[in-house]
């Protein structure tokens, strides 16, 4: 009987702590690398913000549709929560950077995906 209690306790503690890590008012902050957009200009920030705003809207629709089915809340949480909070965090970071750079909010640019960092090329000798 003691072994069963230990196993249940060993499984429950990490699950509870993981729930605490992404709950709360600013769960999206755990998904973002701060300062990622400091080298972007206002046009790049506007395009990237539009991309993440569109992605958030898409994820909200997917989450709402998933919740309609049996066990939908669980499916929605498992499939979309991490992407949703990641996109929210990215958009929040972009908005912060736009405010720091005093970017105009009337920039109409097409949504662009954030630039991917490329590994440095190897030197030849």
N, C-alpha and C positions, 0 to 999 in steps of 0.2 A: 504494500500500500504506500509506503514511503517513497518508493521508486516512481510510482505513478504521479505523486504530488510534485516530485522534483522535475519530472519531465514536463508536466503541465506548467509549472512555474518557469522553467527554462524557456519554454515556447512563448509564454504570455508576456514576460518582461520585455523582450525586444519588440514584440508587436505593439505593446503600449507605448514604448518610447518612440517608435517610428511614427505612430499616430500623433504624438506630441510635436514631432519635428516639423510636420507640414500643416498643423492646425494653427489657428490663431488668425489675427488680423492681417499679417503680412507674410503669408505662406510663400508667396511668389519670390520673396527675397532669397530663399534657399536655393533657387534654381538659376541664379544669375551671377556671372562673374563681373564684379564692379569695374567700371572704367573701360569696358569693352569698346565703347563708342567714342572715346575721347579724340580720336584722329579723324572722325567723320566731319564733313562740312554740313551746313544746314540742308542742302539738297539731298545729300545721302541720308541724313537723319530722317527727313520727311518721307523719302521712299521706303526706308526700312520700317518706319513707324506705320505707314500704310499697309505694308506687308503683314506686320504682326496684328494690326487691328482687323484685317481681313481674316487672318488665321484664328483669332479669338472668336470672331463671329461664326466662323465655320465650326469650331469646336463646340460652341454653345449649342448650335443646332444638332450636332451629333450627340451631345450629351442628353439633350431633351428627347431626341428620338430613342435613345437607348433606355431611358427611364420609363418609357411606355410599356416595355415588355416585362415578362416575369423575371424577377431578379435584376431588373434594369438598373437600379441604383448601384448595385455592386459592379455590374458590367461597366457602367458609366465611369465609376471611380477607378476601376482597374485599367480601363482602356484609355481614358482621356484626361484624367486629373493631372498627371505629370506634364503632359503637353500643354494643357490649359494654363497651369501655374507658371510654366516656363515662358510661355508667350506673354502672359501678364507681366512677369518680371522683366522681360526684355523691353516691353513697351514702356514700363515705368522707368527703366534706366534711360531709354531713349528720350523720354519726355523730360527727365531731369537734365540730361545733356543739352537738349534744345533750350531749356530755360537758362542754363549757365551761359550758353553762347548767344542768348537773346535772339533766337531764330524767329523769323516771321511765321505766323501760323497760316498765312494765305498761300503757301507754296502748293501748287497743284502738280504733283509728280506721280508717275506710275509707281505702283508698289514694286519694290525690288527686294529680293532676298538678301539677307546680310552677307557680306563678303566672307568667304571662307579663307582662313589662313593657310597658306601653302608652306610646306616644309622647305627650309633652305636647300638650295642646290649644292651638291658635293663639289668641291674644288678639284680641279685636275692639276697635277703637278708636272 
